[in-house]
Amino acid sequence: VTVDNTTLVEKMVLNSEVDIAIVEGIVESEDLVQLDIMEDELILVVGKNHRFYHQRQIQLENLQGMNLISRESGSAERNQFEHYLAVNDINMVCKWSCSNTETIKHAVKSGEGIAILSKLLVEKELQDETFHIVNVKDVRIKRNLKLIYHKDKFFSPSMKAFLDICTDGRILH
């Protein structure tokens, strides 16, 4: 099992360093098959001492100049929420970046800034109210988690079984 950003995982699949991968970002290679396996949502989260913690909703412009705790390079370019901010000329200040989600979550708890994370990854913190979702008016960024593999890949029985589990049997039957 390898955990890394979509850019590096895509290269690993193309170079046959891994057989199958599950990715969250935008995959660029046309040599890879992409199968949607689950819907997710990218959300902005803040800790209890952030000024947005008690706000029900903000305007997109309110993010201008705010501190962002970001994923590592290679992730941001394929992060649909960060892309949306860039297209709308919203410049957040990347206070620092990190590849470890738990470290990012700790920084948010400590009040270092706002993070853009998968809603699936912060369910516990939302439930215990450690984090608050910053709802931005008229903005929802949904995405599909994808299983990827090379279009010319030979599937062993165990790889077929894994694919079957991930796709609820929708593919190889």
C-alpha positions in Angstrom: 0.0 0.0 0.0 1.3 3.4 -1.0 -0.2 6.7 0.2 0.7 9.7 -1.8 -0.8 12.5 -3.9 -2.5 11.9 -7.3 0.4 13.2 -9.3 2.8 10.7 -7.9 0.4 7.8 -7.8 -0.5 8.4 -11.5 3.2 8.1 -12.4 3.5 5.0 -10.3 0.6 3.3 -12.2 2.0 4.4 -15.5 5.4 3.0 -14.6 3.9 -0.3 -13.3 5.2 0.4 -9.8 1.7 -0.3 -8.6 -1.1 -2.2 -10.3 -4.2 -0.4 -9.2 -4.7 2.8 -7.3 -7.5 4.8 -5.7 -7.0 8.6 -6.2 -8.9 11.7 -5.3 -7.5 14.2 -7.7 -7.6 14.9 -11.5 -5.9 12.1 -13.6 -4.3 13.4 -16.8 -3.0 10.4 -18.7 -5.2 8.9 -21.4 -3.4 5.6 -20.9 -5.2 5.0 -17.6 -8.7 3.7 -17.1 -10.6 5.6 -14.5 -13.6 4.1 -12.7 -15.7 6.3 -10.3 -16.1 4.3 -7.1 -17.4 6.8 -4.5 -18.6 10.4 -4.2 -16.8 12.8 -1.9 -17.0 16.5 -1.1 -14.1 18.9 -0.6 -14.9 21.2 2.3 -13.2 24.1 4.1 -12.7 23.5 7.8 -11.5 25.7 10.7 -10.8 25.1 14.3 -12.6 26.6 17.3 -10.5 29.7 17.6 -10.9 30.8 14.0 -13.1 33.7 13.3 -15.2 31.7 10.8 -16.0 28.9 13.4 -19.4 30.3 14.4 -20.4 31.7 11.0 -23.1 29.8 9.2 -22.0 31.0 5.8 -19.5 33.3 4.2 -19.1 34.9 0.8 -16.3 33.6 -1.5 -14.6 36.9 -1.3 -14.2 36.5 2.5 -11.5 33.9 1.8 -9.2 36.5 0.1 -5.9 36.7 2.0 -6.9 34.0 4.5 -4.2 31.5 5.7 -4.4 28.2 4.0 -2.9 25.0 5.3 -2.4 23.2 2.0 -1.6 19.8 0.7 1.8 19.3 -0.9 2.8 20.5 -4.4 1.3 18.2 -6.9 -1.9 18.0 -4.9 -3.0 21.6 -5.1 -2.8 21.6 -8.9 -5.3 18.8 -9.0 -7.5 19.9 -6.1 -10.8 21.0 -7.5 -11.5 23.4 -4.7 -8.1 25.2 -5.0 -8.7 25.3 -8.8 -12.1 26.9 -8.2 -10.5 29.6 -6.0 -7.9 30.4 -8.6 -10.5 30.6 -11.4 -12.4 33.1 -9.3 -9.3 35.2 -8.5 -9.4 34.3 -4.8 -5.9 34.2 -3.4 -5.5 32.6 0.0 -2.1 32.7 1.6 -0.5 29.3 1.7 0.9 29.4 5.2 2.5 26.0 4.8 2.0 22.8 3.0 2.2 19.2 4.1 1.5 15.7 2.7 0.2 14.3 6.0 -3.5 14.8 6.6 -3.2 14.3 10.3 -0.6 17.1 10.5 -2.9 19.4 8.5 -5.8 18.6 10.9 -3.6 19.3 13.9 -2.6 22.7 12.4 -6.3 23.5 11.8 -7.1 22.6 15.4 -4.3 24.9 16.5 -5.7 27.8 14.6 -3.0 28.0 12.0 -5.5 28.5 9.2 -8.2 27.0 6.9 -7.8 23.6 5.3 -9.5 22.1 2.2 -10.1 18.5 3.1 -12.2 15.6 2.2 -15.4 15.5 4.2 -14.8 11.8 4.7 -11.5 12.5 6.4 -12.9 14.9 9.1 -16.1 13.2 10.1 -14.9 12.6 13.7 -13.8 16.2 14.1 -17.0 17.6 12.7 -19.0 15.3 15.0 -17.2 16.3 18.1 -17.2 20.0 17.0 -13.4 20.3 16.9 -13.9 21.5 13.3 -16.5 23.7 11.7 -17.3 23.6 8.0 -16.9 27.0 6.4 -19.9 27.0 4.0 -19.2 29.3 1.1 -22.4 30.8 -0.5 -23.3 29.0 -3.7 -20.1 26.8 -3.6 -20.1 23.0 -3.3 -17.2 21.0 -4.7 -18.1 17.4 -5.1 -15.8 14.9 -6.7 -15.5 11.2 -7.4 -12.9 9.0 -5.9 -11.5 7.0 -8.7 -9.9 3.6 -9.1 -7.2 3.8 -11.8 -5.2 1.2 -13.7 -3.2 1.1 -17.0 -5.5 0.4 -20.0 -3.2 -2.6 -21.0 -3.1 -4.1 -17.5 -3.3 -7.9 -17.1 -5.5 -8.7 -14.1 -4.6 -11.5 -11.8 -7.5 -13.2 -9.9 -6.7 -11.2 -6.8 -6.6 -7.9 -8.7 -10.0 -8.9 -10.3 -11.4 -9.5 -6.8 -10.1 -6.2 -5.5 -11.6 -4.4 -8.5 -14.9 -6.2 -7.9 -15.0 -5.1 -4.3 -14.2 -1.5 -5.1 -16.8 -1.3 -7.9 -19.5 -3.4 -6.3 -19.3 -5.9 -9.1 -20.1 -3.4 -11.8 -17.1 -3.9 -14.0 -15.8 -7.3 -14.9 -19.1 -9.2 -15.3 
